[in-house]
Amino acid sequence: MAKILTLLTILLLNLSHSLSFSPENPTNRRILVLLDDFAIKSSHSLFFDSLLSRNYQLDFKLADDPKLALQRYGQFLYDGLIIFAPYIDQCGVEFDDDPAAMVIDHTSYALSEFEGDHTLIASDSNMNMLQAAVLFQGTGHSVNPSNSHVVQVLSASPSAYLANPLSKLSSAPTFTGPRISLVSVVQARNNARILISGSLKLFSDRFLRSGLQKAGSSTRFDKSGNEQFVTELSKWIFHERGHLKAVNVRHHKTGQTDEPSIYRITDDLEYSVEIYEWSGVNWEPYVADDVQVQFYMMSPYVLKTLSTDKKGLYYTSFKVPDVYGVFQFKVEYQRLGYTSLSLAKQMAGFFVFTLVHLYSK
């Protein structure tokens, strides 16, 4: 299986980018980490230790290293890239024109004896597994609501706005309320995964270890939700979560086992496919109730939702339409948070199996 390109980006302050990735065996672990300062290795050691404990091989270099190379002889030297340095790229989101702008919230801020400008935000993540809020301090961005490939995973509260905390406002802020995304993820049509954040401190040891109390709340947490938040997000970005593969696509006449070279109209047939999800360690059965198959010629003549044995096998049966022509079995599966599957198996013995490939710009 040829290797393909995926992308993880933590923008403005961080960028992570999976360069060489196998959809059949997503265990690639060579990660290049680009830093603005080598001191970040110690100030963000908990995040890096989490990656090391999951068998990632980290190679730390300065972002402005003139000898920096990602490829040699046409081959990628790394499977992923993390940039913890100032970096700007659009990636489908919009940033404020003022590079000094920060998210300010006079209601949903975290109590701190060191921060008095209400830029230390305590935000509730869209990840329901977190018990405590996430500490955030940095800039925000906006997401195009018509772009179904971008999802906010950490949003600002209705009282937040984006501005330079050292300057007086001369006009109404452009970015306000939940429109401000603190952390967003993108999964492109080619399964490239992108994470966008405007805060390097989000990943720091200080924020991962810090206790947390929201303004106006009497509840104090001994530990913020940052460590669990960045760990689970990194697992998804590096395809330890939500990565699917389909194998053993089969079809045959009902009551038989061999795949025929041709079907006749009104034949009863059976179709099956096995779908598995990568757990970070091994392949496990994927269980869902929304996988469908099309019996397709120019348009779908049959559309069936597949049943599952909850052990990875999906199956159905139907009657061949009373229409002459060359048909295909097609599965086009797209679900938020999972890699897409695109399967096609044509009649007359010709077999096509495709996954949506990732590519480099």
N, C-alpha and C positions, 0 to 999 in steps of 0.2 A: 504494500500500500504506500503510495507516494505521500510524503509529508506535506502538510498544508499550513497556512498562516492564520493565526488568530491574534487578536489585539485586546489588550487591557490597558486602559489609560486612566491615570489619576492626574487630572490636569491642573495647571497653574503651579502646583507645588509637587505633584507626583504623577508619574506615568508608568504604567506597567503594560507590557506588550508581549504576548506570546508569539514567538517568531516561527517556531517549527513544531508542528503538532500533528500527531497521528490520530485520526478519528477511531481507528480500530483498537488502539492501545494507548490511551491518554496518560502515559506515565512519564512523559518528558519532564525533566527536573532541572535543566541548566538555566539559571536565571542571572542575567546581568543587572546589577543594581547601580544606577548612576546617581551620584550625590553631588550636592553643591558644596558640601564640606564633610570631611571624613568624621567629624564629631557626631554626625547623625547616626553613625553606626552604634554609638553608645547611648545616645539620647532616645533612639527608637529600637533598642535591642530586643524588647519583648516581642515586637512584631516580627523582626527578623528571626528570632529564636523559634517562633511559631512555625515559620516556613521551614527552618532547618529540621525541626522535629518531625515534619512531614516529608523528610528526605529530599528537599530542594537543595541544590548546590548553588550557593550565592557567590558571585564574583563582583566585588565592590570596586568601582572606578569613579574618578571625578568626571562630571558631565562635560567639562571642557578639555578633556584629555585629547591632545592632537593625534595620538596613535590609536584612538578608539576605532574598532572595526566590528561590524556585526556579521560579516560574511567573509569567507575565504574560499577561493576556487569555486564560487557559485553555491557554496553550502553555508547555511546559517551556523554560527558558532554557539548560539544560545537558543534555548526553547522559549525564553520569556525575557521581558525587559521591565524593570521598575525604575522610574525616574523620581527621585526625591530632590527636585531642584526646580527653580522657576521655569515654567514652560507654558506656552499658550498654543492651543489649537482648537478649532471650532467644534469638530466632532458632533455637529447637530445641535449645539446649545449656544446661548448668547450670554456674554459677560458684560459687565458695566464698563463704560469707557474710562472711568477713573481707576487706575491701577491700585490706588490706596483705599478704595472702597471696601468696607467690611460690613458684615451682617450685624445690625444693632437691634436689640429687642428689649424694651423697657418693662416687659411683662414676663416673658419666658426665659429669663436669664438665670444663670447659676450663681448662688451666693458664694462670694469669695472675698477674702480680706485684701486681695491683691488687685482685683479688677473692679474699677469703678465706673467704666464707660458702657457697661452692659453689652459688651461684645463677646463675653463668654456665655455661649448659648447652651441651654439644656433642652435638647430636642428629642421628642419621642419618635423612634424609628417605625417605619412601616413593617418591620420584621417583628412579628408578634411574639417571638421566642424571648425577647429581651425583657428583663424585669425592671431595669433601671434605664433612665434616659441616657442619651449620648452627648458628651461634651464636644462642642464645636467652637472654633474661633478662627475666622478667616473670611474669605469672600464667598459670594454665592453666584448662581447663574440661573438662567431661565430655560425652560424646555418647551419646544414647540408642541402644543397639545395635539396637533394633527399627526405627529410622528408617533406611530404605534410601537416603534422599536425602542423608544426611550422611556424609562420608568424612574420616577423619583423614589428613592429609598430612605432619604432623610430630608424633610422639608422644614421650612421656617414656619413660625406660628402666624396667625392673622395680624399680630401687632408688630411684626418685624419689618425692617426696611434696610436697604443697602445704601450706605453713604460713607464718606470719609469722617471718622470719629473726631478728627482734629480740626474739622472745619464746620462752620455754621451753614445750615441749609439755606440756600438762596432760592430754591424752588422745590416743588414736590418731587420726591424720589421716583425714579423710573421703575425700580424693582421694589415691590411691596408684598407682604403677606405670604400665603402659601405658594404664590407664583415663584418665590425664591426657592430654588432647590439647593440644598447644601451638599448632597451626594446623589448622583444619578448613575444609573447603569444603562448600557445600550447593548442590545444584541442585534447585529445587522442581519440582512437577508442571507449573508454567507456564513452566519454563525459566529462572526467576530464579536468578541465581548469587550466592552469598554466600560471602565469605571471613572467617573469624573467627580473630583472633590476639590474644594478651594481651601482646604486646611491641611497643612502638614502636621500640625499639633494633634489632630484627630488620631494619628497613629503613634504618638509619642508615649514613652514610658510614664511621663507625668500624668497624661490624661487616662491611660489605661489603668493606672494604680489609684487614681484620685477618688476620694469620696465625692458624693454629689447631693446637693439639696437645692431644689428649685425655689425661686422667689415665691413667697406666698404660700408655701407648703411647709408643714411641720415634720414631714417625713424626710429622714436623711438616710441615704444609702451608703454603706461602707465602701462600695466600689461602683464606679460608673459602668454603663453598658458598652463602653468603647472596645474592650478586649474581645468580647464575644462578637460584637458588630463587625470589626475589621477581620476577624478570623473567618467568620462565616461568609463574608463577602469575598475574601480572597479565595476560598474554596470554590465558590461559584465561578469567579473570573477565570481561574485556572482549570476549569472543567472537572473539578472533583465533585461537583454537584450538577445535576440537570443535563448530563451528556448522554445522549441516546445512540444506540446502534440497532439496526435491523438485520436479521440473518434468516436463512432457511425459508425463503419465499417459495411457496409450493401451491400448485393447483392441479386438480385432476377431476375426472368424472366421479360422481357419487357412486360409492361401492367399489371403486378401483383405487390403486395407489400410484400407478405410473402416470407421468405427465404426458398428455397426448400432444401430437403436433398440430392438431386441428380439432375444433369443436363444431358440432352441427347445431342448427337452430333448435331451440327448446330442450337441448341437453341440460340435465341437472349437474351442477359442478360444485366443488368445494375449493375454498381458497384459505390459505393460512400464512402467517408470518410470525416470527419470534422477535420481540423487542426487549432490550435490556438497557438498564441505566448504570453508569459507572458510579461507584460509591466512594471513589478515592483509593480503594484497595482492590476491588474486584467487580465483576459484572453481576448485577442483581436483577431479578425480574422487574420489569416496569409494569405498573398496574394503573390502568385508566379506563374510562368508559366512553371516550370520545374519538377513538381511532376508527377511521372509515376507509373503505375501499371503493374505487370507482371502476366500473366496466365501461371503458371509454373508447369512442370512435368519433373524433371531432368534438363531441360533447358526451357527458356521462349518460349512458342508457340505464345503468343500474348504479345506485348509491346505497351502500349497506354499512351500518355500524357494526364493527367486529365485536364478537363476544370474546371473553378471555377466561383462561383457567387460573389466572392470577399467579401463574408460574412463568410468565413470559410469552405464552402462546396466545395468539389472536386468530380467530377463525370465523368463517361464515359459509353459507351455501346459498345458491340462487339458480335460476333457470336462465339459460342463454336467450337473449331477446330474439324475436322473430324478424331479424334484420341481417342481411348479408353484408360482410365487410371484414376488415382486419381490426380487431379490438385489442386494447391493452388493459391489464390490471394496473391501477394506479393508486398509490397511497401518498397523499400530500399532507403531512402532519406538522402543524405549527401550534405550539402551546407556550404561553408566557413562562419564561424561566427555563425552557428546555431547548436544546438544539433541534432544528427542524429536520424532518426526514422526507426525502423525495424518492419514491420507489416506482419503477415502471417495469412491467413484464409483459412483453408483446406475444401475441399468439403466433402460430406457425413456427414455433420452436426458437424464435429469436428472443434473446434475453438481454434486458438492459437493467442495470442496478446503479442508481446514482444517489449520492448524498450531496447536499449543498456544500460546495467546497469553499474554503476560506482562501483569501488571496492577499498579496501584498500590493500596496499602492505603488 
